[in-house]
């Protein structure tokens, strides 16, 4: 015989109920409602339970709507899909408007205008005011990797790019280490040896996704497009929120690298600046030796031009400048 769930809302299974009970002493839907009235309450619950804030926000809205006596969890979820997040909002909207919004989001919904009227007339359990100011942001954002609601499309592409870049960086660092060894070894360098440079020539990525658009209403009454939000279209996401409603699309990306410079293959030696009398002479020598990256101290010395200077310290003359190294040159104004 199946165990009856205590909280009984969409997306909350027995395991989630156990987490809520053990970490936040939440055992009923009333407990959940009281623990999620404000944005700070919801953030605290997410921290206590290690549940994504988007999931906590979903639970909070369902608990809020189910303060209305007789409302079922499936009805509450349909109202959330239609953008209705509080009892106050539900009561203020007309029955026709609510029904139209629900049907536009979920044509398969069985909610009728008669049913909406019944729920609007039903009493609601008294609670503190439900804070909806930051609710939309909570519903669409989550910093955890667990499935939640929607994420920004730009974030998904950005994270994909970071992953590819990190993989390429690991390959490059290995090649740089080998090339530095070749630059330091006279025999290997004389033989014209080069490190093998591995590259990810291109990456093609296909994402099957559910998507939604959001809008921001300005004080002037105008509405701005708030962005495109996406979620993975997979069984995990659908099981979490128990819904077959979705607008599905496929995104294909191709990321192609830019060819690297050959300058890294040429050995560069640190010049001796002892005979340099001015900063301009030092800069001229650096340019002649094709040394683009260096550190001149103090920083303001770059403006000293043809004033007489003394080189007080520098990276060892004649020593190989390895890839990634920034040699230092310290100068001071010459004593009169």
Short mmCIF file of the C-alpha atoms (twelve columns), coordinates in Angstrom:
data_MODEL
# 
_entry.id   MODEL 
# 
loop_
_atom_site.group_PDB 
_atom_site.id 
_atom_site.type_symbol 
_atom_site.label_atom_id 
_atom_site.label_alt_id 
_atom_site.label_comp_id 
_atom_site.label_asym_id 
_atom_site.label_seq_id 
_atom_site.Cartn_x 
_atom_site.Cartn_y 
_atom_site.Cartn_z 
_atom_site.pdbx_PDB_model_num 
ATOM 1   C CA . UNK A 1   0.000   0.000  0.000   1 
ATOM 2   C CA . UNK A 2   1.442   3.364  -1.058  1 
ATOM 3   C CA . UNK A 3   2.283   5.861  1.650   1 
ATOM 4   C CA . UNK A 4   0.176   9.015  1.470   1 
ATOM 5   C CA . UNK A 5   2.327   12.088 1.053   1 
ATOM 6   C CA . UNK A 6   1.976   14.659 3.833   1 
ATOM 7   C CA . UNK A 7   2.482   17.825 1.801   1 
ATOM 8   C CA . UNK A 8   1.013   16.646 -1.467  1 
ATOM 9   C CA . UNK A 9   2.024   19.212 -4.082  1 
ATOM 10  C CA . UNK A 10  3.550   18.896 -7.541  1 
ATOM 11  C CA . UNK A 11  7.304   18.285 -7.498  1 
ATOM 12  C CA . UNK A 12  7.472   17.187 -3.838  1 
ATOM 13  C CA . UNK A 13  8.018   13.449 -3.480  1 
ATOM 14  C CA . UNK A 14  8.660   11.426 -0.320  1 
ATOM 15  C CA . UNK A 15  12.389  12.127 -0.445  1 
ATOM 16  C CA . UNK A 16  11.805  15.893 -0.648  1 
ATOM 17  C CA . UNK A 17  9.290   15.673 2.187   1 
ATOM 18  C CA . UNK A 18  11.920  13.895 4.291   1 
ATOM 19  C CA . UNK A 19  14.444  16.665 3.577   1 
ATOM 20  C CA . UNK A 20  11.920  19.356 4.502   1 
ATOM 21  C CA . UNK A 21  11.013  17.548 7.716   1 
ATOM 22  C CA . UNK A 22  14.568  16.762 8.854   1 
ATOM 23  C CA . UNK A 23  16.195  20.082 7.933   1 
ATOM 24  C CA . UNK A 24  13.372  22.586 8.343   1 
ATOM 25  C CA . UNK A 25  10.714  20.850 10.518  1 
ATOM 26  C CA . UNK A 26  8.165   21.226 7.700   1 
ATOM 27  C CA . UNK A 27  5.636   18.383 7.743   1 
ATOM 28  C CA . UNK A 28  2.434   19.845 6.284   1 
ATOM 29  C CA . UNK A 29  1.451   22.206 3.509   1 
ATOM 30  C CA . UNK A 30  0.526   24.738 6.201   1 
ATOM 31  C CA . UNK A 31  4.077   24.510 7.605   1 
ATOM 32  C CA . UNK A 32  5.422   25.028 4.092   1 
ATOM 33  C CA . UNK A 33  3.202   28.056 3.534   1 
ATOM 34  C CA . UNK A 34  4.268   29.676 6.800   1 
ATOM 35  C CA . UNK A 35  7.967   29.037 6.051   1 
ATOM 36  C CA . UNK A 36  7.913   30.620 2.571   1 
ATOM 37  C CA . UNK A 37  5.945   33.873 2.903   1 
ATOM 38  C CA . UNK A 38  8.813   36.233 2.083   1 
ATOM 39  C CA . UNK A 39  11.773  36.191 -0.281  1 
ATOM 40  C CA . UNK A 40  14.186  35.945 2.670   1 
ATOM 41  C CA . UNK A 41  12.141  33.036 4.080   1 
ATOM 42  C CA . UNK A 42  12.466  31.180 0.803   1 
ATOM 43  C CA . UNK A 43  16.192  31.901 0.538   1 
ATOM 44  C CA . UNK A 44  16.694  30.588 4.083   1 
ATOM 45  C CA . UNK A 45  14.735  27.411 3.332   1 
ATOM 46  C CA . UNK A 46  16.780  26.812 0.177   1 
ATOM 47  C CA . UNK A 47  19.970  27.218 2.234   1 
ATOM 48  C CA . UNK A 48  18.768  24.888 4.997   1 
ATOM 49  C CA . UNK A 49  17.619  22.125 2.660   1 
ATOM 50  C CA . UNK A 50  20.128  22.609 -0.174  1 
ATOM 51  C CA . UNK A 51  17.179  22.639 -2.602  1 
ATOM 52  C CA . UNK A 52  17.357  24.978 -5.626  1 
ATOM 53  C CA . UNK A 53  15.673  28.309 -4.939  1 
ATOM 54  C CA . UNK A 54  13.544  27.788 -8.059  1 
ATOM 55  C CA . UNK A 55  12.136  24.568 -6.582  1 
ATOM 56  C CA . UNK A 56  11.459  26.271 -3.254  1 
ATOM 57  C CA . UNK A 57  9.672   29.105 -5.067  1 
ATOM 58  C CA . UNK A 58  7.538   26.581 -6.978  1 
ATOM 59  C CA . UNK A 59  6.564   24.895 -3.726  1 
ATOM 60  C CA . UNK A 60  5.879   28.241 -2.053  1 
ATOM 61  C CA . UNK A 61  3.462   29.397 -4.767  1 
ATOM 62  C CA . UNK A 62  1.585   26.094 -4.722  1 
ATOM 63  C CA . UNK A 63  1.287   26.273 -0.948  1 
ATOM 64  C CA . UNK A 64  0.087   29.882 -1.247  1 
ATOM 65  C CA . UNK A 65  -2.629  29.066 -3.810  1 
ATOM 66  C CA . UNK A 66  -3.734  25.992 -1.911  1 
ATOM 67  C CA . UNK A 67  -4.720  28.208 0.998   1 
ATOM 68  C CA . UNK A 68  -7.952  28.395 -0.989  1 
ATOM 69  C CA . UNK A 69  -10.160 25.622 0.340   1 
ATOM 70  C CA . UNK A 70  -10.821 22.845 -2.127  1 
ATOM 71  C CA . UNK A 71  -8.062  23.745 -4.579  1 
ATOM 72  C CA . UNK A 72  -6.163  20.689 -5.801  1 
ATOM 73  C CA . UNK A 73  -2.436  20.493 -6.432  1 
ATOM 74  C CA . UNK A 74  -2.977  20.095 -10.190 1 
ATOM 75  C CA . UNK A 75  -5.216  23.164 -10.286 1 
ATOM 76  C CA . UNK A 76  -2.639  25.167 -8.331  1 
ATOM 77  C CA . UNK A 77  0.056   24.089 -10.772 1 
ATOM 78  C CA . UNK A 78  -2.074  25.097 -13.766 1 
ATOM 79  C CA . UNK A 79  -2.616  28.538 -12.240 1 
ATOM 80  C CA . UNK A 80  1.146   28.938 -11.727 1 
ATOM 81  C CA . UNK A 81  1.678   28.087 -15.395 1 
ATOM 82  C CA . UNK A 82  -0.752  30.894 -16.246 1 
ATOM 83  C CA . UNK A 83  1.303   33.371 -14.209 1 
ATOM 84  C CA . UNK A 84  -0.910  33.479 -11.103 1 
ATOM 85  C CA . UNK A 85  1.269   33.443 -7.984  1 
ATOM 86  C CA . UNK A 86  -0.859  34.501 -5.016  1 
ATOM 87  C CA . UNK A 87  -4.364  34.220 -3.568  1 
ATOM 88  C CA . UNK A 88  -4.686  38.005 -3.736  1 
ATOM 89  C CA . UNK A 89  -3.881  38.005 -7.456  1 
ATOM 90  C CA . UNK A 90  -6.284  35.102 -8.045  1 
ATOM 91  C CA . UNK A 91  -9.154  36.845 -6.259  1 
ATOM 92  C CA . UNK A 92  -8.647  40.139 -8.108  1 
ATOM 93  C CA . UNK A 93  -8.646  38.646 -11.626 1 
ATOM 94  C CA . UNK A 94  -11.884 37.898 -13.421 1 
ATOM 95  C CA . UNK A 95  -12.913 34.260 -13.842 1 
ATOM 96  C CA . UNK A 96  -12.896 34.628 -17.625 1 
ATOM 97  C CA . UNK A 97  -9.381  36.075 -17.650 1 
ATOM 98  C CA . UNK A 98  -8.059  33.301 -15.411 1 
ATOM 99  C CA . UNK A 99  -9.655  30.616 -17.533 1 
ATOM 100 C CA . UNK A 100 -8.305  32.111 -20.766 1 
ATOM 101 C CA . UNK A 101 -4.778  32.330 -19.347 1 
ATOM 102 C CA . UNK A 102 -4.878  28.711 -18.145 1 
ATOM 103 C CA . UNK A 103 -6.187  27.423 -21.487 1 
ATOM 104 C CA . UNK A 104 -3.632  29.412 -23.478 1 
ATOM 105 C CA . UNK A 105 -0.798  27.841 -21.484 1 
ATOM 106 C CA . UNK A 106 -2.297  24.363 -21.197 1 
ATOM 107 C CA . UNK A 107 -5.050  23.530 -23.701 1 
ATOM 108 C CA . UNK A 108 -5.424  20.115 -22.044 1 
ATOM 109 C CA . UNK A 109 -6.401  21.646 -18.681 1 
ATOM 110 C CA . UNK A 110 -9.833  20.608 -17.397 1 
ATOM 111 C CA . UNK A 111 -10.304 23.817 -15.378 1 
ATOM 112 C CA . UNK A 112 -13.555 25.496 -16.398 1 
ATOM 113 C CA . UNK A 113 -14.872 28.982 -15.737 1 
ATOM 114 C CA . UNK A 114 -17.463 27.456 -13.394 1 
ATOM 115 C CA . UNK A 115 -14.655 25.817 -11.394 1 
ATOM 116 C CA . UNK A 116 -12.726 29.103 -11.237 1 
ATOM 117 C CA . UNK A 117 -15.840 30.868 -9.909  1 
ATOM 118 C CA . UNK A 118 -16.183 28.196 -7.201  1 
ATOM 119 C CA . UNK A 119 -12.583 28.695 -6.112  1 
ATOM 120 C CA . UNK A 120 -12.903 32.492 -6.150  1 
ATOM 121 C CA . UNK A 121 -15.889 32.227 -3.818  1 
ATOM 122 C CA . UNK A 122 -14.183 29.718 -1.506  1 
ATOM 123 C CA . UNK A 123 -12.566 30.906 1.725   1 
ATOM 124 C CA . UNK A 124 -8.808  31.006 2.101   1 
ATOM 125 C CA . UNK A 125 -6.834  30.102 5.196   1 
ATOM 126 C CA . UNK A 126 -5.475  33.264 6.821   1 
ATOM 127 C CA . UNK A 127 -1.721  33.842 6.496   1 
ATOM 128 C CA . UNK A 128 0.741   36.722 6.489   1 
ATOM 129 C CA . UNK A 129 0.978   38.654 3.216   1 
ATOM 130 C CA . UNK A 130 2.737   36.653 0.496   1 
ATOM 131 C CA . UNK A 131 5.765   38.504 -0.940  1 
ATOM 132 C CA . UNK A 132 5.773   38.254 -4.745  1 
ATOM 133 C CA . UNK A 133 8.235   41.093 -5.474  1 
ATOM 134 C CA . UNK A 134 11.213  38.795 -6.182  1 
ATOM 135 C CA . UNK A 135 9.200   35.688 -6.967  1 
ATOM 136 C CA . UNK A 136 9.600   35.684 -10.748 1 
ATOM 137 C CA . UNK A 137 13.374  35.896 -10.412 1 
ATOM 138 C CA . UNK A 138 13.321  33.025 -7.914  1 
ATOM 139 C CA . UNK A 139 11.189  30.900 -10.219 1 
ATOM 140 C CA . UNK A 140 13.472  31.262 -13.235 1 
ATOM 141 C CA . UNK A 141 16.927  31.316 -11.652 1 
ATOM 142 C CA . UNK A 142 18.920  28.696 -9.795  1 
ATOM 143 C CA . UNK A 143 22.633  28.594 -8.986  1 
ATOM 144 C CA . UNK A 144 22.573  24.816 -8.456  1 
ATOM 145 C CA . UNK A 145 23.043  22.200 -11.134 1 
ATOM 146 C CA . UNK A 146 19.964  20.243 -10.100 1 
ATOM 147 C CA . UNK A 147 16.970  20.543 -12.451 1 
ATOM 148 C CA . UNK A 148 14.824  23.514 -11.541 1 
ATOM 149 C CA . UNK A 149 12.843  25.971 -13.592 1 
ATOM 150 C CA . UNK A 150 14.164  28.033 -16.447 1 
ATOM 151 C CA . UNK A 151 17.652  29.523 -16.894 1 
ATOM 152 C CA . UNK A 152 18.829  32.353 -19.121 1 
ATOM 153 C CA . UNK A 153 19.835  31.214 -22.597 1 
ATOM 154 C CA . UNK A 154 22.910  33.484 -22.471 1 
ATOM 155 C CA . UNK A 155 24.036  31.754 -19.237 1 
ATOM 156 C CA . UNK A 156 23.777  28.323 -20.872 1 
ATOM 157 C CA . UNK A 157 25.852  29.409 -23.887 1 
ATOM 158 C CA . UNK A 158 28.341  31.163 -21.595 1 
ATOM 159 C CA . UNK A 159 28.824  28.049 -19.447 1 
ATOM 160 C CA . UNK A 160 29.238  25.914 -22.568 1 
ATOM 161 C CA . UNK A 161 31.937  28.296 -23.811 1 
ATOM 162 C CA . UNK A 162 33.686  28.210 -20.434 1 
ATOM 163 C CA . UNK A 163 33.762  24.414 -20.474 1 
ATOM 164 C CA . UNK A 164 35.309  24.303 -23.944 1 
ATOM 165 C CA . UNK A 165 37.795  27.037 -22.996 1 
ATOM 166 C CA . UNK A 166 38.857  25.141 -19.868 1 
ATOM 167 C CA . UNK A 167 39.406  21.966 -21.895 1 
ATOM 168 C CA . UNK A 168 41.468  23.896 -24.460 1 
ATOM 169 C CA . UNK A 169 43.415  25.609 -21.669 1 
ATOM 170 C CA . UNK A 170 44.424  22.241 -20.204 1 
ATOM 171 C CA . UNK A 171 45.737  21.160 -23.619 1 
ATOM 172 C CA . UNK A 172 47.558  24.473 -24.128 1 
ATOM 173 C CA . UNK A 173 49.200  24.411 -20.682 1 
ATOM 174 C CA . UNK A 174 50.631  20.970 -21.393 1 
ATOM 175 C CA . UNK A 175 52.015  22.130 -24.771 1 
ATOM 176 C CA . UNK A 176 53.447  25.332 -23.248 1 
ATOM 177 C CA . UNK A 177 55.293  23.335 -20.588 1 
ATOM 178 C CA . UNK A 178 56.865  21.159 -23.298 1 
ATOM 179 C CA . UNK A 179 57.714  24.156 -25.509 1 
ATOM 180 C CA . UNK A 180 59.418  25.921 -22.580 1 
ATOM 181 C CA . UNK A 181 61.602  22.862 -22.063 1 
ATOM 182 C CA . UNK A 182 62.578  22.963 -25.743 1 
ATOM 183 C CA . UNK A 183 63.399  26.696 -25.549 1 
ATOM 184 C CA . UNK A 184 65.667  26.061 -22.543 1 
ATOM 185 C CA . UNK A 185 67.498  23.076 -24.085 1 
ATOM 186 C CA . UNK A 186 70.138  24.105 -26.667 1 
ATOM 187 C CA . UNK A 187 70.241  20.717 -28.428 1 
ATOM 188 C CA . UNK A 188 66.473  20.355 -28.709 1 
ATOM 189 C CA . UNK A 189 66.085  23.978 -29.863 1 
ATOM 190 C CA . UNK A 190 68.873  23.603 -32.456 1 
ATOM 191 C CA . UNK A 191 67.110  20.536 -33.851 1 
ATOM 192 C CA . UNK A 192 64.062  22.704 -34.515 1 
ATOM 193 C CA . UNK A 193 61.817  20.618 -32.310 1 
ATOM 194 C CA . UNK A 194 58.378  21.969 -31.465 1 
ATOM 195 C CA . UNK A 195 55.769  20.937 -28.967 1 
ATOM 196 C CA . UNK A 196 52.630  19.390 -30.415 1 
ATOM 197 C CA . UNK A 197 49.760  21.861 -30.099 1 
ATOM 198 C CA . UNK A 198 46.436  20.153 -29.743 1 
ATOM 199 C CA . UNK A 199 43.332  22.139 -30.638 1 
ATOM 200 C CA . UNK A 200 39.608  21.604 -30.466 1 
ATOM 201 C CA . UNK A 201 38.966  22.578 -34.108 1 
ATOM 202 C CA . UNK A 202 35.297  23.193 -33.553 1 
ATOM 203 C CA . UNK A 203 32.496  22.165 -31.248 1 
ATOM 204 C CA . UNK A 204 28.953  21.485 -32.339 1 
ATOM 205 C CA . UNK A 205 26.389  21.363 -29.576 1 
ATOM 206 C CA . UNK A 206 22.713  20.482 -29.884 1 
ATOM 207 C CA . UNK A 207 20.356  21.306 -27.036 1 
ATOM 208 C CA . UNK A 208 16.772  20.087 -26.985 1 
ATOM 209 C CA . UNK A 209 15.003  22.496 -24.716 1 
ATOM 210 C CA . UNK A 210 11.785  23.837 -23.347 1 
ATOM 211 C CA . UNK A 211 11.603  27.608 -23.519 1 
ATOM 212 C CA . UNK A 212 9.641   30.527 -22.158 1 
ATOM 213 C CA . UNK A 213 9.791   34.277 -22.545 1 
ATOM 214 C CA . UNK A 214 9.519   36.776 -19.710 1 
ATOM 215 C CA . UNK A 215 8.524   40.423 -19.713 1 
ATOM 216 C CA . UNK A 216 9.136   43.368 -17.402 1 
ATOM 217 C CA . UNK A 217 6.373   45.927 -16.949 1 
ATOM 218 C CA . UNK A 218 7.645   49.469 -16.473 1 
ATOM 219 C CA . UNK A 219 6.099   52.206 -14.355 1 
ATOM 220 C CA . UNK A 220 5.083   53.960 -17.591 1 
ATOM 221 C CA . UNK A 221 2.900   50.980 -18.471 1 
ATOM 222 C CA . UNK A 222 5.130   49.828 -21.315 1 
ATOM 223 C CA . UNK A 223 6.363   46.247 -21.399 1 
ATOM 224 C CA . UNK A 224 9.946   45.267 -22.171 1 
ATOM 225 C CA . UNK A 225 11.073  41.843 -23.322 1 
ATOM 226 C CA . UNK A 226 12.736  40.284 -20.277 1 
ATOM 227 C CA . UNK A 227 14.688  37.545 -22.013 1 
ATOM 228 C CA . UNK A 228 14.468  33.970 -23.244 1 
ATOM 229 C CA . UNK A 229 14.533  31.294 -20.560 1 
ATOM 230 C CA . UNK A 230 15.256  27.643 -21.265 1 
ATOM 231 C CA . UNK A 231 15.254  24.288 -19.480 1 
ATOM 232 C CA . UNK A 232 16.503  20.887 -20.680 1 
ATOM 233 C CA . UNK A 233 13.778  18.891 -22.382 1 
ATOM 234 C CA . UNK A 234 14.274  15.561 -20.681 1 
ATOM 235 C CA . UNK A 235 12.555  13.041 -18.457 1 
ATOM 236 C CA . UNK A 236 14.229  14.359 -15.286 1 
ATOM 237 C CA . UNK A 237 12.768  17.827 -15.754 1 
ATOM 238 C CA . UNK A 238 9.320   16.521 -16.647 1 
ATOM 239 C CA . UNK A 239 9.205   14.102 -13.700 1 
ATOM 240 C CA . UNK A 240 10.299  16.832 -11.289 1 
ATOM 241 C CA . UNK A 241 7.381   19.081 -12.164 1 
ATOM 242 C CA . UNK A 242 4.964   16.330 -13.312 1 
ATOM 243 C CA . UNK A 243 4.011   18.102 -16.517 1 
ATOM 244 C CA . UNK A 244 3.840   17.343 -20.209 1 
ATOM 245 C CA . UNK A 245 3.273   21.008 -21.084 1 
ATOM 246 C CA . UNK A 246 6.141   22.425 -23.042 1 
ATOM 247 C CA . UNK A 247 7.135   24.481 -26.012 1 
ATOM 248 C CA . UNK A 248 10.067  22.624 -27.465 1 
ATOM 249 C CA . UNK A 249 12.879  23.784 -29.702 1 
ATOM 250 C CA . UNK A 250 16.362  22.678 -30.725 1 
ATOM 251 C CA . UNK A 251 19.411  24.930 -30.445 1 
ATOM 252 C CA . UNK A 252 22.549  24.184 -32.475 1 
ATOM 253 C CA . UNK A 253 25.831  25.942 -31.751 1 
ATOM 254 C CA . UNK A 254 29.167  25.714 -33.525 1 
ATOM 255 C CA . UNK A 255 32.201  27.171 -31.736 1 
ATOM 256 C CA . UNK A 256 35.302  27.609 -33.909 1 
ATOM 257 C CA . UNK A 257 38.742  28.632 -32.532 1 
ATOM 258 C CA . UNK A 258 40.916  31.470 -33.876 1 
ATOM 259 C CA . UNK A 259 44.409  30.267 -35.009 1 
ATOM 260 C CA . UNK A 260 47.197  30.947 -32.490 1 
ATOM 261 C CA . UNK A 261 50.277  33.081 -33.215 1 
ATOM 262 C CA . UNK A 262 53.635  31.549 -34.179 1 
ATOM 263 C CA . UNK A 263 55.534  33.981 -31.917 1 
ATOM 264 C CA . UNK A 264 55.567  31.450 -29.095 1 
ATOM 265 C CA . UNK A 265 57.861  29.193 -31.106 1 
ATOM 266 C CA . UNK A 266 60.720  31.738 -31.276 1 
ATOM 267 C CA . UNK A 267 63.273  31.916 -28.453 1 
ATOM 268 C CA . UNK A 268 63.554  35.362 -26.855 1 
ATOM 269 C CA . UNK A 269 66.420  36.373 -24.579 1 
ATOM 270 C CA . UNK A 270 66.326  39.130 -21.977 1 
ATOM 271 C CA . UNK A 271 68.397  42.150 -23.135 1 
ATOM 272 C CA . UNK A 272 70.989  43.814 -20.895 1 
ATOM 273 C CA . UNK A 273 69.803  47.330 -20.065 1 
ATOM 274 C CA . UNK A 274 72.875  48.441 -18.077 1 
ATOM 275 C CA . UNK A 275 74.019  50.765 -20.861 1 
ATOM 276 C CA . UNK A 276 70.553  52.250 -21.413 1 
ATOM 277 C CA . UNK A 277 70.507  55.878 -20.255 1 
ATOM 278 C CA . UNK A 278 66.802  56.723 -20.671 1 
ATOM 279 C CA . UNK A 279 63.430  55.020 -20.537 1 
ATOM 280 C CA . UNK A 280 62.982  55.681 -24.240 1 
ATOM 281 C CA . UNK A 281 66.173  53.676 -24.918 1 
ATOM 282 C CA . UNK A 282 64.821  50.804 -22.829 1 
ATOM 283 C CA . UNK A 283 61.501  50.830 -24.687 1 
ATOM 284 C CA . UNK A 284 63.290  50.942 -28.031 1 
ATOM 285 C CA . UNK A 285 65.396  47.865 -27.124 1 
ATOM 286 C CA . UNK A 286 62.278  45.974 -26.024 1 
ATOM 287 C CA . UNK A 287 60.593  46.812 -29.321 1 
ATOM 288 C CA . UNK A 288 63.648  45.710 -31.337 1 
ATOM 289 C CA . UNK A 289 63.700  42.369 -29.507 1 
ATOM 290 C CA . UNK A 290 59.931  41.954 -30.080 1 
ATOM 291 C CA . UNK A 291 59.273  41.748 -26.332 1 
ATOM 292 C CA . UNK A 292 55.673  42.906 -25.983 1 
ATOM 293 C CA . UNK A 293 54.967  41.949 -22.394 1 
ATOM 294 C CA . UNK A 294 57.088  43.385 -19.595 1 
ATOM 295 C CA . UNK A 295 56.748  45.310 -16.338 1 
ATOM 296 C CA . UNK A 296 58.503  48.656 -15.919 1 
ATOM 297 C CA . UNK A 297 58.774  49.933 -12.348 1 
ATOM 298 C CA . UNK A 298 57.862  52.403 -11.080 1 
ATOM 299 C CA . UNK A 299 54.783  52.635 -13.332 1 
ATOM 300 C CA . UNK A 300 55.169  56.381 -13.846 1 
ATOM 301 C CA . UNK A 301 58.624  55.789 -15.362 1 
ATOM 302 C CA . UNK A 302 56.942  55.200 -18.712 1 
ATOM 303 C CA . UNK A 303 56.431  58.983 -18.833 1 
ATOM 304 C CA . UNK A 304 60.063  59.891 -18.084 1 
ATOM 305 C CA . UNK A 305 61.002  59.820 -21.772 1 
ATOM 306 C CA . UNK A 306 64.578  61.083 -22.304 1 
ATOM 307 C CA . UNK A 307 65.265  61.934 -18.674 1 
ATOM 308 C CA . UNK A 308 68.494  60.276 -17.421 1 
ATOM 309 C CA . UNK A 309 67.771  57.022 -15.535 1 
ATOM 310 C CA . UNK A 310 69.633  54.142 -13.905 1 
ATOM 311 C CA . UNK A 311 68.550  50.501 -14.183 1 
ATOM 312 C CA . UNK A 312 68.533  49.263 -10.578 1 
ATOM 313 C CA . UNK A 313 67.299  45.726 -11.240 1 
ATOM 314 C CA . UNK A 314 66.108  43.546 -14.100 1 
ATOM 315 C CA . UNK A 315 65.371  39.947 -15.096 1 
ATOM 316 C CA . UNK A 316 68.709  38.197 -15.754 1 
ATOM 317 C CA . UNK A 317 70.283  39.413 -19.037 1 
ATOM 318 C CA . UNK A 318 70.627  36.641 -21.634 1 
ATOM 319 C CA . UNK A 319 68.099  34.412 -19.893 1 
ATOM 320 C CA . UNK A 320 65.265  32.896 -21.930 1 
ATOM 321 C CA . UNK A 321 61.885  34.575 -21.473 1 
ATOM 322 C CA . UNK A 322 59.477  31.697 -21.094 1 
ATOM 323 C CA . UNK A 323 55.939  31.701 -22.447 1 
ATOM 324 C CA . UNK A 324 53.653  33.480 -20.024 1 
ATOM 325 C CA . UNK A 325 56.511  35.224 -18.212 1 
ATOM 326 C CA . UNK A 326 56.481  39.011 -17.706 1 
ATOM 327 C CA . UNK A 327 60.064  40.180 -17.058 1 
ATOM 328 C CA . UNK A 328 60.566  43.151 -14.718 1 
ATOM 329 C CA . UNK A 329 62.805  46.184 -15.249 1 
ATOM 330 C CA . UNK A 330 63.296  48.585 -12.328 1 
ATOM 331 C CA . UNK A 331 64.660  52.077 -12.892 1 
ATOM 332 C CA . UNK A 332 65.279  55.256 -10.913 1 
ATOM 333 C CA . UNK A 333 66.076  58.797 -11.931 1 
ATOM 334 C CA . UNK A 334 69.833  59.264 -12.340 1 
ATOM 335 C CA . UNK A 335 71.573  61.112 -9.534  1 
ATOM 336 C CA . UNK A 336 72.898  64.506 -10.535 1 
# 
